[in-house]
């Protein structure tokens, strides 16, 4: 299946997402902050990034924008998964280059459907 990078500062959320993704055959990489996550993304070239918004240091919106502007990572789709569920947050996330936006906690079938859609679109 796909190699997916989770950029998430909550160990609990990371563990839940990792278990779900691995149960469905995906390989999971994880980072607890945006700066390390961007570096890991450049080094490992995952097929998809699951991005939290509220992170220590650089936030997920800034990290999404940075990945989209980097020649090495611009083609890797970012799916924001955040507690920030207001319409303005979602619109801003998409303007930063995210290809999708889900509010935590996402339903398993919805999350997997979005992942499949983005992986298919990325070809």
N, C-alpha and C positions, 0 to 999 in steps of 0.2 A: 504494500500500500504506500502511503505517503510519509515523508519525514516532516513533522510539524514542530515548530518552535513555539513554546509558550513563554511569553514575557508577562510575568505575574508575580507580585510581591507577597501574596498570601500563600503560605505553605499548604494550607488546607485546600484552597481553590486549585493550586497546582496539582496536588495529589489526586483530587477528584477528576480533573480534566485528563491527567495522565492515565489514570486507570480506565476511564471511559474510552480514550483514544486507543490505548494498547489493546483493550478488549476487542476493538474493531480492526485490529491488524496494523495500526499506524505505529511508526517509530517516533518517539517523543524526545525532544531536547527542551531544556528549560533554563530560564534565567530569571533572577528575582529583581532585576532593575533594567532600565532601558539602555543605558550605556553598554553594559555587558551583553545585553540581548542583541544590540546592533552589531557588535563585534562578532558574536556567535553566528549571527545571520550571514555576515560577510564571509566567515570562515567555512561554515557548514552547508550553505546554500539549501535551506529547507524548501519544501514545496509550498509551504503556507506558514504564516505567523498568526497566532492568536495573541492579541494585544490587550492588556488591561489599560485603563486610562490613568487611574490614581496610582502613581508609582513614586518611589523616593527619587529625588533629583529630577531628571528629565521626565516629563509626563508622557503618556501614551500617544497623545496627539502630536507632540513634538517628535517622538520616535517614529511614528508612522510617516510624518513628513520627511524626516531624515532618510528613512529607507527608500521612499519614493524618489528622492533626489539623487540617490547614490547609483551610479551606473552598474555596480555589481549586484544591487538588490532591488532595483526598480521594477523588475518583472515578477517579484515574489508577492503574491496577494496577501494583504493584511486584513484579518477579520477582528474587529474590536469586540471584546467581550467585557462589559463593564457594568457596574452598579449605576453609573450615570445614565439614566434612561430618558431624560427630557429630550423632546424633539430637537431643541437647539444643539444639545450635545451630539445627537446622532447626525444632524446636518453638518456640524463642524467636523466631526470625525470623517465623514465622507469627503468633505472639502480638503482634508489633509491627505487624502489618497487612499483611505480604507476602501475595500471592495464590499464590505458588509459590516453590520453593526448589530450585535445581540445584547440584550440586557440580562445581567446575572440574576438568578441562576438560569441558564438557558435549558430548555427542555432537550433531552438527549436526541430525540428524532429531529428537532429543529436545528440543533447544532450540527449533527451529522449531515443533514440535508444541505446546509450552507457550505460546509466543508466540501462535500461532493460537487456542489455547483461551482465553487471557486476553483477547485482543482481541474474540473472539466473545462472551464473557461480559460484557464491558464495553459491548458493543452499539454 
